[in-house]
Amino acid sequence: MSFLRKISTRSCSSLREARSCQDYLSVCQNSTISLSSLAFRGTFYEFQAKEAMETHLHLTDLVRVGGAGDNGVDLFGKWDFARLCNLKQLPQGQHPVNALVQCKNYASKIKPNVVRELAGAYEYHTNRTRSTTVPTFMFLVSPLGLTKLAQTQMDISFVPIVHVRISPMTREISGEGNEDFLVQNWGSYTFGPVYMNEMAKTVAKDVIKHHNESGNGLNPLYKKIGRQIIVN
């Protein structure tokens, strides 16, 4: 399914201050970053993934890390299951699910080594925060799916992994002036499907049960984003 972007009018002068695709375009306009460079495409995709998952999966408080030294995580924040599934709300400010996000704007399918790297990143960040009681999901975002071997690697992983397919936005027009630096001149994107491995489904069931004492499994999640979204 294709979606348009939210348009921000917020002024932004540095990458550290950027919070959206438009912010990053503004940074590029005032710098020497080429819109055709690999660096731009990778960073812009991270901001696109941030906005898309905030909109469609209700991830919240996402902060971009990115760049060298990110230790395998481009974004981190929270996953608001209560809002996603219309479940019993926890006290304000409590989101008992952590989210780690790795973005791979690859032109080919994801290979097994990428999935294995996710496990290392997950272990590093969960051990670093010493958050043993707070559920943490590892999100992998890419335009294309996984190879058969990568799919197998993901399915047997002990890490709760959620794979989200998001197509990269591209310029609809390219000309002189400031047109390239306005996000409304970039095309819409396709969101989904979303795939959860068995460990992610198990953790999701526990989270839903925590919110909803009736413990009706993944039904609220299926009703919200569709059974076909959960299973490729």
Order of alpha helices (4+ residues) and beta strands (2+ residues): beta-alpha-alpha-beta-beta-alpha-beta-alpha-beta-alpha-beta-beta-alpha-alpha-alpha
